[in-house]
């Protein structure tokens, strides 16, 4: 279920078009398990800070098609990561990403 800040985005005609384009691109196949994809997942998750950035919200490079089970698993892992961070148990550094000048998603390089 969409969080409150993203509800209007997920009900927009623009999102419906991009969502359908992602499903067609991937042949309605889950990128993780190969079953029928029901959902389109934002690789860089939507936040109140980036909801207005089309490079995050609408870029096909930031979308992957997932079946409902894989999508639910993805977000369950996110919640678990949040709990680990909250309790100081996150010892693994997660890579950060950005979009380059050509619109490709690339991993940040450490400075």
Protein Blocks (a to p, Z undefined) as FASTA:
>chain_A
ZZfklmmmmmpmklmmmmmmmmmmnoopafklopacfbdcdfbacdfklmmmmklmmmmk
lgccddfklmmmmmmmmmmmmmmmmnopafbccddddddfkopacddddZZ
